[in-house]
Structures are given as structure tokens and as C-alpha cells.
Amino acid sequence: MDFEYLEKIDKLKSRVLKYIIYKKRTEQEVRQKFISEDNELLNEVIDYLKEAGYINDKDYIERAINEIIALKNLSIYEIRYKLLSKGINRDIIDEYFNENEETLKEFERKSAQNIIEKKRKTMEIEDIKNYLLRKNYSYDSIKQLQSL
């Protein structure tokens, strides 16, 4: 490798690091951001950052879901869609969801309950049910409406 090549890699590595340290990113987000860069250079930088632990889609899923659980009301379907839209491999997402199925189902039930409590004051039960169905909540999460 010549000095010029190493210098290019170093500059790109610095730019990518700034991008991912500001906010954690998936591998696909990095590829999209730096799409105009030399593909060979970018692959080398991404491989290095993956080995160093700066880019890790499994960790990204964990952090994103913890953030969602703490701050939002979403169905499991909506969570999966958000992760897919970040370019994370479907197999990695499926693996995480299978390993954490009960936690995610419980979150979805609580999320549905929060929505029901908020919407009860202004919407009919049937309208709330339709709203939750449009958001792809499971039947298990929606059935709590029967007790109202």
C-alpha cells in the first residue's frame, strides 16, 4: 500500500467516525452517507470500524429498542419496520425479536394500553380498535378493549 492510499483511508475513517460518534449509525446508514466515496476504501473503513466495535447492527437494535421502550408507543410491527428502514439485515432483526419475544409482546401490550387510555376521552372504542389495527398491533394487545 502506498502512502497516498493510507492517507485517503485515514481521512475517510476520520469522517466516518465523526458521523457515527455524533449519533450511532447502522452499516447501511454509513454506506448511504458516504455513497460517493471509493467503494473499496469505504469497505475497508467499515470493516475496520466493525472490528473496532464502532459499527455493530446488533448493538444498534438493542439501543434503538431500549430507546423506543422508554419513549414511545409502537407496535412490534412498527419497531421492525423502523429497524428495516435503517438497512439492518432482516435475519439479525428476526434473531433479536425471537430472543426477546416476551419482552416485546409485553411492551406492545403496555403501549396499546397507553394509547387506549389517551384516546378513550375523545374516541369511541371501535375507533380506537381500528386505530390499533391500522398500526398493526396484535389481537392480543387489542383484546384489552373488550374489558372497557
C-alpha positions in Angstrom: 0.0 0.0 0.0 1.3 3.4 -0.8 1.3 6.4 1.4 -1.4 8.2 -0.6 -3.8 5.3 -0.2 -3.2 5.1 3.5 -3.8 8.9 3.8 -7.1 8.5 1.9 -8.2 5.7 4.2 -7.2 7.8 7.3 -9.2 10.8 6.1 -12.3 8.7 5.3 -12.0 6.9 8.6 -12.0 10.3 10.4 -15.0 11.5 8.6 -17.0 8.3 9.2 -16.0 8.3 12.8 -17.3 11.8 13.3 -20.6 10.8 11.6 -21.1 7.7 13.8 -19.9 9.2 17.1 -22.3 12.1 16.8 -25.2 9.5 16.7 -24.9 5.7 16.5 -25.5 4.5 12.9 -26.1 1.3 11.1 -23.7 0.0 8.5 -26.3 0.8 5.8 -26.6 4.4 7.1 -22.8 4.8 6.8 -22.9 3.4 3.3 -25.7 5.7 2.2 -24.0 8.8 3.7 -20.6 8.0 2.0 -22.0 6.6 -1.2 -19.9 8.9 -3.4 -16.7 7.6 -1.8 -14.5 4.9 -3.4 -16.2 1.6 -2.7 -13.0 -0.3 -1.9 -11.9 2.4 0.6 -15.3 2.6 2.2 -15.4 -1.2 2.6 -12.0 -1.2 4.2 -13.0 1.6 6.6 -16.3 -0.1 7.5 -14.6 -3.4 8.1 -12.1 -1.7 10.4 -14.9 0.2 12.3 -16.9 -3.1 12.7 -13.8 -4.9 14.1 -13.2 -2.0 16.5 -16.9 -2.1 17.6 -17.9 1.3 16.3 -20.4 -0.2 13.9 -22.5 -3.1 15.2 -26.0 -3.6 13.9 -26.9 -6.0 16.8 -25.9 -3.3 19.4 -27.8 -0.7 17.3 -31.0 -2.8 17.5 -30.6 -3.2 21.3 -30.1 0.5 21.8 -32.9 1.5 19.5 -35.4 -0.8 21.1 -34.5 0.3 24.6 -35.0 3.9 23.5 -38.3 3.1 21.9 -39.5 1.2 25.0 -38.5 4.2 27.2 -40.1 6.9 25.0 -42.7 5.7 22.5 -45.8 3.7 22.0 -45.3 1.4 19.0 -46.4 -2.0 17.8 -43.9 -4.7 17.2 -44.6 -4.3 13.5 -43.7 -0.6 13.7 -40.5 -1.3 15.6 -39.5 -4.0 13.0 -40.3 -1.5 10.1 -38.1 1.2 11.7 -35.2 -1.1 12.0 -35.6 -2.4 8.5 -35.7 1.2 7.2 -32.3 1.7 8.8 -30.9 -1.0 6.5 -30.4 -3.7 9.1 -30.4 -7.2 7.8 -33.7 -8.9 8.3 -32.0 -12.0 9.8 -30.4 -10.0 12.6 -33.7 -8.3 13.4 -35.6 -11.7 13.4 -33.0 -13.2 15.7 -33.3 -10.3 18.2 -37.1 -10.5 18.0 -37.1 -14.2 18.6 -34.8 -14.0 21.6 -36.8 -11.1 23.1 -40.3 -12.1 22.1 -41.9 -12.0 25.6 -40.4 -8.6 26.4 -41.5 -7.1 23.1 -45.1 -8.6 23.4 -45.3 -7.1 26.9 -44.1 -3.7 25.6 -46.7 -3.8 22.9 -49.5 -4.6 25.4 -48.4 -1.7 27.6 -48.1 0.5 24.5 -51.6 -0.4 23.4 -52.9 0.3 26.9 -51.3 3.8 26.9 -52.9 4.6 23.6 -56.3 3.3 24.8 -56.1 5.5 27.9 -55.2 8.6 25.9 -57.8 8.0 23.2 -60.7 7.0 25.4 -61.6 10.5 26.2 -62.1 11.5 22.6 -62.7 8.4 20.6 -65.2 5.5 20.6 -64.0 2.0 21.5 -64.5 0.8 17.9 -62.5 3.7 16.5 -59.6 3.0 19.0 -59.7 -0.6 17.9 -59.5 0.3 14.2 -56.6 2.8 15.0 -54.6 0.0 16.7 -55.4 -2.4 13.9 -54.1 0.2 11.4 -50.9 0.4 13.5 -50.6 -3.4 13.3 -51.0 -4.1 17.0 -51.6 -7.8 17.7 -55.0 -9.1 18.5 -53.6 -10.0 22.0 -52.8 -6.3 22.6 -56.1 -5.1 21.2 -58.3 -7.5 23.2 -57.9 -5.4 26.3 -60.5 -3.1 24.7 -63.2 -5.8 25.4 -62.9 -5.1 29.2 -63.8 -1.4 28.8 
